[in-house]
Amino acid sequence: MRQSPYLEFKRVRCKDCYRCLRECPIKAISFADQHAQIIEDRCILCGRCMHVCPQNAKIVHSELDKTRALLYEGGKVIASVAPSFVANTGYESFEPLRQQLKEMGFFDAEETARGAEYVTLQYAQLLEKGEYKNFITSACPSACRLIQEYFPQALPYLAPVASPMVAHARLIHHEHPDAKVVFIGPCLAKKREAEESGEIASVLTFVELDEMIRRFKLGRPESSTQDLPPADSCPNSQIVSCSSNIAKGYPATEGIIHSFTSLPNGYQYLSIDGPDRCMEVLENIEHYEGVFMEINICPGGCINGPCATLPKGGVTKAKTKLFNYLQQGIQSYPPANSNLMDEIDFSYQYPRVTNSSRDVSEAEIEKVLLQTGKTTPEDQLNCGACGYRSCKGKAWAVINGYADLEMCLPYMRKKGESLAVDIVHNSPEGIILVNSDMDVVDANATAMEMLGMSGSAEHFTARPLNDYFSSLDFYLAYSQKKNTEVHRQFIHSTKRYVDITICYMDEHKLLFGQMKDVTEAVNYQKQLEHLREETIETTDQVIMKQMRVAQEIASLLGETTAETKVALLNLKKMLQQENKKEM
């Protein structure tokens, strides 16, 4: 599975929370070894996963080095800056930012709004023809990709017009054929659009622009020890500052609608934003007629793009800054020249796009559902923990290799509970649960054998513990709420000895008893004690015999008899002491 060249995850930070998958509108995220990965050919680069990741584990591939390389080449590098700069850069108007970019080595800079004017003119021409049952704007690359890949039924309604970024690049190339265009904006999807269009040399997000300006002002240019070319080393630009009022509102909702000098008749003009609303509208596109749809994947429009650096106050504050900028009324160059419409091709084709995901049969889905224990419709009441909208959607992802069976929380809980039950009931040690009334409420097979139970554990529910052995130690553990150890507890019914570890379970108000059969060890100890007693008795007999012999041959042995008696008495004493210790 190919990784996205635009966005990826930091594996060390990804904590297997599935939040990015839950928020992804088209489920373009897979999981391998409990780590998330972008599915490159499914992703629409909406950047939603970037905002919701609690671990900040997303990395946008930077094009700072690529841009700096363009600047060092010394040719004409012209920046196309999205109008939302006023809400993302701290500049209240474009001219100061333009001068800053020129100081950093750009030949010049313009607002992308200049290209947006021509996009609006192109929309107007198409609308005037009245050939579209419905009309969908093409300014948002994420929305266009969504239609191309997931809603092909909406393709006939998607305007075959370039986005403002591409349209502006074509304008610049018309005026400066040798120029290279760098787009600067809040959109992640522009990186792929730039590559596919072939019109843009590099794309910087506002986050990357902020980094570039900061390092330039600190005198530490990114990835180089050389100084940037001084501003006066670039030829004087003949490009006028782009301050077109009519299209500066593109980044906000209804910005495209308001860019028309007059709205063509025959359509209802609606603005649709946010992935869920966009998908709902596209799914039902055939049910509409005569609707102009300004469509944006980002809620609030481009001003709320995934790579925006919004001010305090969020989207609302950003919109007020944009509207204040629009009200300045600066127009330092003539409006769009309609004659250029004949000289420059502002059209753009949006072909059907397919991905590597395969269709799966109902039989395949049912097989996966069975593997996770979902055998009835009630089992498929989706909890959403895995991130998919349905259990069948999750099964589809498993078949395509995007998800693991273990991502299903109910399945794993049942599996864990089943595994825990199997471990307990097949344990070589006896397990019993005792309630506050000192009744046995559950027992595994080993415990039942130790206690002399027959039948099933359920048959012995609430059976008094005293039926098997004294419950005093269990009672003390429960009343004192502490764990304790019991050694060599004798079970009358089976004539066994057990060591018991008693654990108090405060949450459940139960006692957990783990019993270990030590009958063999106790019996062996008893055999040793019996052997010692026999040895002591034998020693006494030897001593008595030695005394009788000593009396008979005392004259011959002398003190040797006395020494032997002392040695045997010491042996007897030692054996008696060891026997007391074992007792």
C-alpha positions in Angstrom: 0.0 0.0 0.0 1.5 3.3 -1.2 2.1 6.0 1.4 0.8 9.5 0.8 3.5 11.8 -0.5 1.6 14.7 1.1 0.6 13.6 4.5 1.7 10.8 6.9 1.6 9.7 10.5 4.4 9.6 13.1 4.4 6.0 14.1 6.0 6.7 17.5 3.1 9.0 18.4 0.1 7.0 16.9 -1.6 5.4 19.9 -4.2 3.2 18.2 -7.1 5.4 19.2 -8.9 5.3 15.8 -10.1 8.8 16.2 -8.7 9.9 12.8 -10.6 7.0 11.2 -13.8 8.0 12.9 -13.5 11.5 11.6 -12.3 10.6 8.0 -15.3 11.2 5.7 -14.2 8.5 3.2 -12.2 6.2 5.5 -8.9 6.6 3.7 -6.9 5.4 6.7 -5.7 1.9 7.3 -4.2 0.3 10.4 -1.2 -2.0 10.4 0.5 -3.1 13.6 -1.9 -0.8 15.5 -0.6 2.2 13.6 -2.5 4.4 11.2 -1.5 4.9 7.6 -2.9 7.2 4.9 -4.3 5.2 1.9 -2.8 7.5 -0.8 -5.2 6.6 -3.6 -8.3 7.0 -1.4 -7.4 10.2 0.4 -9.0 13.5 -0.7 -6.5 15.5 1.5 -9.2 17.2 3.4 -6.9 17.3 6.4 -9.6 16.4 8.9 -7.4 13.8 10.5 -4.8 16.5 11.3 -7.2 18.5 13.4 -8.6 15.6 15.5 -5.5 13.7 16.2 -5.0 13.9 20.0 -1.3 13.0 19.7 -0.5 15.5 16.9 0.9 12.6 15.0 0.3 14.0 11.5 3.1 15.3 9.3 2.4 17.5 6.2 5.3 17.0 3.8 7.0 20.4 3.6 8.0 22.1 0.3 10.2 24.7 1.9 13.4 23.2 0.6 11.9 22.9 -2.9 10.8 26.6 -2.8 14.2 27.8 -1.5 15.9 25.9 -4.3 13.7 27.7 -6.8 14.7 31.1 -5.3 18.4 30.3 -5.3 18.2 29.4 -9.0 17.7 33.2 -9.6 14.8 33.1 -12.1 11.4 34.6 -11.9 9.6 33.0 -9.0 6.2 34.6 -8.5 4.0 33.9 -5.5 0.3 33.4 -5.8 -1.1 34.2 -2.3 -4.6 33.1 -1.3 -6.7 36.1 0.0 -7.1 34.4 3.4 -3.6 35.6 4.2 -5.2 38.4 6.2 -6.4 35.8 8.7 -3.3 33.7 8.7 -0.2 35.9 8.5 -0.7 38.9 10.7 -0.6 41.3 7.6 -3.7 43.6 7.4 -3.2 44.2 3.7 -1.3 42.6 0.9 1.3 45.1 0.0 3.5 44.6 3.1 3.4 40.9 2.6 4.3 41.3 -1.1 7.3 43.4 -0.1 8.3 40.8 2.5 8.2 38.0 -0.2 10.3 40.1 -2.6 12.9 40.7 0.1 13.1 36.9 0.6 13.9 36.5 -3.1 10.6 36.3 -4.9 10.4 38.2 -8.2 6.9 39.4 -7.2 3.7 38.3 -5.6 0.0 38.5 -6.4 -3.2 37.5 -4.8 -4.8 34.4 -6.2 -8.0 36.4 -6.3 -6.9 37.8 -9.6 -7.3 34.3 -11.1 -10.5 33.8 -9.2 -12.1 36.7 -11.1 -11.6 34.8 -14.4 -13.0 31.6 -12.8 -16.2 33.5 -11.9 -16.4 34.9 -15.5 -16.0 31.4 -16.8 -18.8 30.1 -14.5 -21.0 33.0 -15.7 -20.5 32.0 -19.3 -21.4 28.4 -18.7 -24.5 29.3 -16.6 -25.8 31.7 -19.2 -26.0 28.8 -21.7 -28.5 27.1 -19.3 -27.1 23.6 -20.3 -26.5 22.4 -16.7 -29.3 20.8 -14.8 -27.3 21.5 -11.7 -23.9 23.3 -11.4 -21.1 22.5 -8.9 -18.1 24.9 -8.5 -14.6 23.5 -9.0 -12.6 25.8 -6.7 -12.1 23.2 -3.9 -9.7 20.4 -4.9 -10.8 18.1 -2.1 -14.4 18.4 -3.2 -13.4 17.8 -6.8 -11.5 14.7 -5.8 -14.4 13.5 -3.7 -16.7 13.7 -6.8 -14.1 12.2 -9.2 -13.5 9.2 -6.9 -16.6 8.6 -4.9 -19.6 10.3 -6.5 -19.1 9.9 -10.3 -22.8 10.5 -10.7 -22.1 14.2 -9.9 -19.3 14.5 -12.5 -21.6 15.9 -15.3 -22.5 18.8 -13.0 -18.9 19.7 -12.0 -17.8 22.8 -13.7 -15.0 22.1 -16.2 -13.2 25.2 -15.0 -9.7 25.5 -13.4 -9.4 26.4 -9.8 -8.4 30.0 -8.9 -4.8 28.7 -8.2 -4.4 27.1 -11.6 -6.2 30.0 -13.4 -3.9 32.5 -11.8 -0.9 30.4 -12.7 -2.0 30.5 -16.3 -2.4 34.3 -16.2 1.1 34.6 -14.8 2.6 32.3 -17.4 0.7 34.2 -20.1 2.4 37.5 -19.0 5.7 35.9 -17.9 6.3 32.7 -19.9 9.6 32.0 -18.0 8.1 32.5 -14.5 7.7 29.7 -11.9 4.7 30.0 -9.7 4.6 29.2 -6.0 1.2 29.0 -4.4 0.7 30.0 -0.8 -2.4 29.2 1.1 -4.2 27.1 3.8 -5.0 24.1 1.7 -3.3 20.7 1.8 -5.0 19.4 -1.3 -3.4 22.1 -3.4 -0.2 20.2 -3.2 -1.6 17.3 -5.2 -3.6 19.7 -7.5 -0.4 21.6 -8.3 1.4 18.3 -9.2 -1.4 17.1 -11.3 -1.9 20.4 -13.1 1.7 20.9 -14.0 1.2 24.7 -13.7 2.6 25.2 -10.2 6.3 24.7 -9.2 5.7 24.5 -5.5 3.0 24.9 -2.8 3.6 26.4 0.6 1.0 26.3 3.4 0.6 29.3 5.7 2.3 27.2 8.3 5.3 26.8 6.0 5.3 30.5 5.1 5.3 31.5 8.7 8.3 29.2 9.2 10.1 30.7 6.2 9.5 34.3 7.3 10.5 33.6 10.8 13.8 32.0 9.9 14.5 34.7 7.3 14.0 37.4 9.9 16.3 35.5 12.3 18.9 35.3 9.7 18.9 31.5 9.7 17.5 30.4 6.3 16.0 26.9 6.3 18.3 24.1 5.2 21.2 26.4 4.1 24.0 28.5 5.6 23.9 30.8 2.6 22.1 34.1 2.5 19.1 34.6 0.3 19.6 36.8 -2.7 19.0 40.5 -1.7 15.7 42.0 -2.9 17.4 44.5 -5.2 19.2 41.7 -7.1 15.9 40.8 -8.7 14.7 42.9 -11.7 12.1 45.4 -11.0 8.7 43.9 -11.3 6.1 45.2 -13.7 3.3 43.3 -11.9 0.9 45.5 -10.0 -0.4 44.5 -6.6 -3.4 42.3 -6.8 -6.2 43.8 -4.8 -9.2 42.7 -6.7 -12.2 43.2 -4.4 -14.7 41.1 -6.5 -13.0 37.8 -5.8 -11.2 38.3 -2.5 -14.2 36.7 -0.7 -13.6 33.3 -2.3 -12.1 31.8 0.9 -15.3 32.3 2.9 -18.7 30.6 2.5 -20.8 32.2 -0.3 -17.6 33.9 -1.4 -18.0 32.6 -4.9 -21.6 33.5 -5.1 -20.9 37.1 -4.1 -18.1 37.3 -6.7 -20.7 37.5 -9.5 -21.6 41.1 -10.5 -25.0 39.7 -11.3 -26.3 36.2 -10.8 -27.4 34.4 -14.0 -31.1 33.5 -13.9 -32.5 30.0 -13.7 -30.6 28.7 -10.6 -31.0 28.7 -6.9 -27.6 29.7 -5.4 -26.5 27.6 -2.3 -23.3 27.3 -0.4 -22.5 23.8 1.0 -19.6 23.2 3.3 -18.3 20.5 5.5 -17.7 16.9 4.4 -20.9 15.4 5.7 -23.1 18.0 4.0 -21.2 17.8 0.8 -21.5 14.0 0.7 -25.2 14.1 1.5 -25.8 16.6 -1.4 -23.6 14.6 -3.9 -25.3 11.4 -3.0 -28.7 12.9 -3.9 -27.5 15.1 -6.8 -30.1 13.5 -9.2 -32.9 14.7 -7.0 -32.1 18.4 -7.5 -32.7 20.6 -10.4 -31.6 24.2 -11.1 -29.3 24.4 -8.2 -25.9 26.2 -8.2 -23.8 24.6 -5.5 -20.8 26.4 -4.1 -19.1 23.4 -2.5 -16.3 23.4 0.1 -15.0 20.4 2.1 -13.7 22.7 4.9 -16.5 23.9 7.3 -16.6 27.7 6.9 -14.7 27.6 3.5 -11.0 27.8 2.6 -10.4 30.2 5.4 -10.6 27.2 7.7 -8.3 25.1 5.7 -6.3 22.3 7.4 -3.0 24.2 7.2 -4.4 27.6 8.3 -2.9 29.4 11.2 -6.2 30.9 12.5 -6.1 33.8 15.0 -7.6 33.6 18.5 -11.4 33.5 17.9 -11.1 30.8 15.2 -13.1 30.9 12.0 -15.4 33.7 13.1 -12.5 36.0 13.9 -10.8 35.0 10.6 -14.0 35.9 8.7 -14.2 39.4 10.3 -10.6 40.0 9.3 -11.3 39.0 5.7 -14.4 41.1 5.5 -12.6 44.1 7.0 -10.0 43.6 4.2 -12.7 43.5 1.6 -14.1 46.8 2.9 -10.8 48.6 2.3 -11.9 48.9 -1.3 -8.4 48.9 -2.7 -8.3 48.4 -6.5 -4.9 49.1 -7.9 -5.3 47.4 -11.2 -8.1 47.2 -13.8 -10.7 44.4 -13.4 -10.5 41.2 -15.2 -10.0 41.6 -18.9 -12.7 39.6 -20.8 -10.5 39.7 -23.9 -8.0 37.4 -22.1 -10.8 34.7 -22.0 -10.1 34.1 -25.7 -6.3 34.1 -25.3 -6.0 31.9 -22.2 -7.7 28.6 -21.7 -9.2 28.5 -18.2 -10.9 25.2 -18.7 -10.0 22.1 -16.7 -11.1 18.5 -17.1 -11.9 16.3 -14.1 -11.8 12.7 -15.2 -13.2 9.7 -13.2 -10.7 8.5 -10.6 -10.5 5.0 -9.3 -8.6 3.5 -6.5 -7.1 0.1 -5.6 -10.0 -0.9 -3.3 -12.0 -3.8 -4.6 -15.7 -4.6 -4.4 -16.6 -7.4 -2.1 -19.5 -9.8 -2.1 -22.1 -10.2 0.6 -20.8 -13.7 1.2 -17.4 -12.3 1.9 -18.8 -9.8 4.3 -20.9 -12.4 6.1 -17.9 -14.5 6.5 -16.0 -11.7 8.3 -19.0 -10.9 10.4 -19.2 -14.5 11.5 -15.5 -14.3 12.5 -16.3 -11.5 14.9 -19.4 -13.3 16.3 -21.9 -11.1 14.5 -24.5 -13.7 13.6 -27.7 -11.7 14.0 -28.9 -8.2 13.1 -28.8 -7.3 16.8 -25.1 -8.1 16.8 -24.5 -5.5 14.1 -25.9 -2.5 16.0 -22.7 -0.6 15.3 -21.0 1.1 18.3 -18.7 3.1 16.0 -15.6 2.5 18.2 -13.7 1.0 15.2 -14.3 4.2 13.2 -16.5 2.7 10.5 -20.1 3.7 10.0 -21.4 0.1 10.1 -20.2 -3.4 10.9 -20.4 -4.2 7.2 -18.2 -1.2 6.4 -15.7 -2.6 8.8 -15.9 -6.0 7.2 -15.3 -4.4 3.8 -12.2 -2.8 5.2 -10.9 -6.1 6.6 -11.3 -7.8 3.3 -9.4 -4.9 1.5 -6.6 -5.1 4.1 -7.3 -1.7 5.6 -8.5 -3.0 9.0 -7.9 -5.8 11.5 -10.6 -8.0 13.1 -9.2 -6.9 16.5 -10.4 -3.3 15.8 -13.9 -4.4 16.8 -14.3 -3.4 20.5 -17.3 -5.8 21.2 -15.5 -8.6 19.5 -12.3 -8.1 21.5 -14.3 -7.7 24.8 -16.1 -10.9 24.2 -12.9 -12.6 23.1 -11.1 -11.3 26.2 -13.9 -12.4 28.5 -14.0 -15.8 26.8 -10.2 -16.1 27.1 -10.3 -15.1 30.8 -13.1 -17.6 31.5 -11.2 -20.4 29.6 -8.0 -19.6 31.6 -9.9 -19.6 34.9 -11.9 -22.8 34.3 -8.9 -24.7 32.8 -6.4 -23.5 35.5 -4.5 -26.3 37.2 -5.2 -24.5 40.5 -8.6 -24.3 42.1 -10.5 -21.0 41.8 -13.5 -20.2 43.9 -15.6 -17.0 44.4 -17.1 -16.5 47.8 -19.7 -13.8 48.6 -20.3 -11.8 51.8 -22.5 -14.6 53.2 -19.6 -17.0 52.9 -21.3 -18.9 50.1 -19.5 -20.4 47.1 -20.9 -18.5 44.1 -18.6 -20.0 41.4 -15.8 -22.5 41.1 -13.7 -23.9 38.3 -13.3 -27.6 37.5 -10.1 -28.0 39.6 -11.8 -26.4 42.6 -14.8 -28.6 42.2 -12.6 -31.7 42.2 -10.7 -30.5 45.3 -14.0 -29.8 47.2 -15.7 -33.0 46.1 -18.4 -31.3 44.0 -20.1 -33.2 41.2 -22.2 -31.8 38.4 -21.8 -28.2 37.2 -20.7 -25.1 39.1 -24.1 -23.6 38.7 -25.5 -26.5 40.8 -23.5 -25.3 43.8 -24.4 -21.6 43.6 -24.8 -20.2 47.1 -23.5 -23.4 48.7 -22.1 -22.6 52.2 -18.3 -22.7 52.3 -18.5 -24.4 55.7 -19.8 -27.5 53.9 -16.2 -28.1 52.8 -14.0 -26.4 55.4 -14.0 -23.6 58.0 -14.9 -20.2 56.5 -13.2 -18.3 59.3 -10.2 -17.1 57.3 -12.5 -16.0 54.4 -14.7 -14.1 56.9 -11.7 -12.3 58.4 -10.4 -11.4 55.0 -13.8 -10.0 54.0 -14.4 -8.1 57.2 -10.9 -6.6 57.2 -10.9 -6.0 53.4 -7.4 -7.4 53.0 -5.7 -10.3 51.3 -4.5 -13.3 53.3 -2.8 -16.7 53.1 -4.1 -20.0 54.5 -1.7 -22.9 54.8 -2.7 -26.6 54.8 -6.4 -26.2 55.0 -8.0 -29.7 55.4 -11.0 -30.6 53.2 -13.1 -33.2 54.9 -14.9 -34.5 51.9 -11.9 -35.3 49.8 -9.2 -35.7 52.6 -7.0 -33.1 50.8 -4.8 -30.3 52.1 -4.7 -27.0 50.2 -2.9 -23.7 50.5 -5.3 -20.8 49.8 -4.5 -17.3 48.7 -7.6 -15.1 49.5 -8.0 -11.8 47.6 -10.6 -9.2 48.5 -12.4 -7.8 45.4 -13.7 -4.5 46.6 -15.4 -3.5 43.4 -17.5 -6.7 43.3 -17.7 -7.3 47.1 -16.4 -10.8 46.6 -13.6 -13.0 47.8 -11.3 -14.7 45.2 -9.8 -17.9 46.5 -6.9 -19.6 44.7 -6.3 -23.1 46.0 -3.2 -25.1 45.5 -3.3 -28.8 46.3 -0.4 -29.6 48.7 -1.7 -33.1 49.8 1.3 -34.9 48.5 3.7 -32.5 50.2 1.8 -32.9 53.5 1.7 -36.7 53.2 5.4 -36.8 52.4 6.1 -34.7 55.5 4.1 -37.1 57.6 6.1 -39.9 56.2 9.3 -38.1 57.2 8.0 -37.5 60.7 7.1 -41.2 61.0 10.6 -42.1 59.8 12.2 -39.8 62.4 10.1 -41.3 65.2 11.2 -44.8 64.1 14.8 -43.6 64.1 14.5 -42.2 67.6 12.9 -45.5 68.8 15.7 -47.5 67.2 18.3 -45.2 68.7 16.8 -45.8 72.3 17.0 -49.5 71.7 20.7 -49.2 70.6 21.5 -47.1 73.6 19.9 -49.7 76.0 21.8 -52.5 74.4 25.0 -50.5 74.5 24.5 -49.9 78.2 24.0 -53.6 79.0 27.1 -54.5 77.0 29.0 -51.6 78.6 28.3 -53.0 82.1 29.6 -56.4 81.1 32.8 -55.2 79.4 33.4 -51.9 81.3 36.7 -53.0 82.4 37.8 -53.6 78.9 36.4 -50.6 77.1 37.0 -47.9 79.7 35.9 -44.4 78.7 35.0 -45.5 75.1 31.5 -46.7 76.2 30.8 -43.4 77.8 31.8 -41.5 74.6 29.5 -43.7 72.5 26.6 -43.1 74.8 27.0 -39.4 74.6 27.1 -39.5 70.8 23.9 -41.6 70.6 22.1 -39.3 73.0 23.1 -36.3 70.9 21.8 -38.0 67.8 18.5 -38.7 69.6 18.2 -35.1 70.8 18.9 -33.7 67.3 16.2 -35.9 65.7 13.7 -34.9 68.4 14.5 -31.2 67.8 14.0 -31.5 64.0 10.8 -33.3 64.6 9.5 -30.4 66.7 10.5 -27.9 64.0 8.6 -29.8 61.4 5.6 -29.8 63.7 
